[in-house]
């Protein structure tokens, strides 16, 4: 690291360095190019995601990069969930729940949770999840589940939502 002065100011030269979001993006780009990762590697990459840049400070100049990182994270979580679906369904459900927690309007994940609980025959868990999801949407976004989500849960549980 070196401090350089000039033009009435100072500049900090960090030399070769990288940030967690840069490493995260680099690993995700490998996935996009077809490089196959193990489930453990995918989990490690997902753990690198630290949320919005600059603690969600709302800097306009960072918004595009934040959106790209969020989309990369979302796609990565879907890849992880799909890998778990084959033989670790409960971990797939947990991963879909992580998606919904980070992206409340991501209905595809909500519908996957419903389908997997139904597949496992866990109708009480299905009902409980719907109620929690509905409460979360109301509390955080002052919204309700979409018609499609309500109909899907009604079909699986026989309950009227």
C-alpha positions in Angstrom: 0.0 0.0 0.0 1.3 3.4 -0.9 0.0 7.0 -0.3 0.6 9.2 -3.3 0.2 13.0 -3.1 -0.4 15.3 -6.0 -2.8 17.8 -7.6 -3.7 19.1 -4.1 -4.9 15.7 -2.8 -3.9 12.2 -1.9 -4.5 8.9 -3.5 -4.2 5.5 -1.9 -2.6 2.9 -4.2 -3.5 -0.5 -2.8 -1.5 -2.4 -5.5 -2.9 -5.7 -6.5 -5.9 -6.4 -4.3 -9.4 -7.9 -4.6 -12.6 -7.7 -2.7 -15.1 -10.4 -1.7 -17.6 -9.2 -4.3 -15.0 -9.5 -7.0 -14.0 -13.0 -6.0 -17.7 -14.0 -5.8 -18.4 -12.6 -9.4 -15.3 -14.4 -10.7 -16.5 -17.7 -9.4 -20.0 -17.2 -10.7 -18.7 -16.3 -14.1 -16.9 -19.7 -14.2 -20.3 -21.3 -13.7 -21.8 -19.3 -16.5 -19.0 -20.6 -18.8 -19.9 -24.2 -18.0 -17.3 -25.0 -15.4 -18.9 -27.6 -13.2 -18.6 -27.1 -9.4 -19.3 -29.6 -6.6 -22.1 -28.9 -4.2 -19.6 -28.0 -1.6 -17.9 -25.5 -3.9 -21.3 -23.9 -4.8 -22.0 -23.5 -1.1 -18.6 -22.0 -0.5 -19.2 -19.5 -3.4 -22.7 -18.6 -2.0 -21.2 -17.9 1.4 -18.9 -15.3 -0.3 -22.0 -13.2 -1.1 -22.1 -10.4 1.4 -25.2 -8.5 0.4 -25.4 -5.1 -1.1 -22.3 -3.1 -1.7 -21.4 -0.5 0.9 -23.9 -1.8 3.4 -26.8 -0.9 1.2 -26.0 2.7 1.4 -28.1 3.4 -1.7 -25.3 4.9 -3.8 -26.6 5.4 -7.3 -23.3 4.6 -8.9 -23.3 1.2 -7.3 -26.9 0.2 -8.0 -26.1 -1.6 -11.3 -23.3 -3.6 -9.7 -25.5 -4.5 -6.7 -28.3 -5.7 -9.0 -25.9 -7.8 -11.0 -24.5 -9.3 -7.8 -28.0 -10.0 -6.5 -29.0 -11.7 -9.7 -25.8 -13.8 -9.6 -26.5 -14.8 -6.0 -30.1 -15.7 -6.9 -29.0 -17.9 -9.8 -26.4 -19.6 -7.7 -29.0 -20.4 -5.0 -31.2 -22.0 -7.6 -28.4 -24.1 -8.8 -27.7 -25.3 -5.3 -31.4 -26.1 -4.6 -31.6 -28.1 -7.8 -28.5 -30.1 -6.9 -30.1 -30.9 -3.5 -33.5 -31.8 -5.0 -32.2 -35.2 -6.1 -31.3 -36.7 -2.8 -31.4 -34.1 0.0 -34.9 -32.6 -0.3 -34.9 -31.0 3.1 -31.7 -29.1 2.1 -33.4 -28.1 -1.1 -36.3 -26.7 0.9 -33.9 -24.8 3.1 -32.2 -23.3 0.1 -35.5 -22.2 -1.5 -36.4 -20.6 1.9 -33.1 -18.8 1.8 -34.1 -17.5 -1.7 -37.4 -16.3 -0.4 -35.8 -14.6 2.6 -33.5 -12.6 0.3 -36.0 -12.2 -2.5 -39.6 -12.1 -1.1 -41.2 -11.8 -4.5 -39.4 -14.8 -5.9 -42.6 -16.9 -6.3 -40.8 -19.7 -8.2 -39.0 -20.6 -5.0 -42.2 -20.4 -2.9 -43.9 -22.7 -5.4 -40.9 -25.1 -5.2 -41.2 -25.2 -1.5 -44.9 -26.0 -1.8 -44.2 -28.8 -4.3 -41.4 -30.4 -2.2 -43.4 -30.3 1.1 -46.3 -31.9 -0.9 -44.0 -34.5 -2.4 -42.8 -35.4 1.1 -46.4 -35.6 2.4 -45.7 -32.9 5.0 -49.0 -31.0 4.8 -48.7 -29.4 8.2 -45.3 -28.0 7.3 -46.8 -26.8 4.0 -49.6 -25.0 5.8 -47.3 -23.5 8.4 -44.9 -22.3 5.7 -47.7 -20.6 3.8 -48.9 -18.8 7.0 -45.4 -17.6 7.7 -44.8 -16.5 4.1 -48.1 -14.6 4.2 -47.2 -12.9 7.5 -43.7 -12.0 6.2 -45.2 -10.4 3.0 -47.6 -8.4 5.1 -45.1 -7.3 7.7 -42.2 -6.4 5.4 -43.9 -5.4 2.2 -47.5 -4.8 3.1 -48.5 -7.3 0.5 -50.3 -10.6 0.2 -49.3 -13.8 -1.7 -50.3 -13.8 -5.4 -53.3 -15.7 -6.6 -51.1 -18.3 -8.2 -49.3 -19.0 -4.8 -52.7 -19.1 -2.9 -54.1 -21.5 -5.5 -51.1 -23.8 -5.4 -51.1 -24.0 -1.6 -54.9 -24.6 -1.6 -54.5 -27.4 -4.2 -51.8 -29.1 -2.0 -53.4 -28.6 1.4 -57.1 -28.5 0.7 -57.3 -25.3 2.9 -58.9 -22.1 1.8 -56.4 -19.2 1.7 
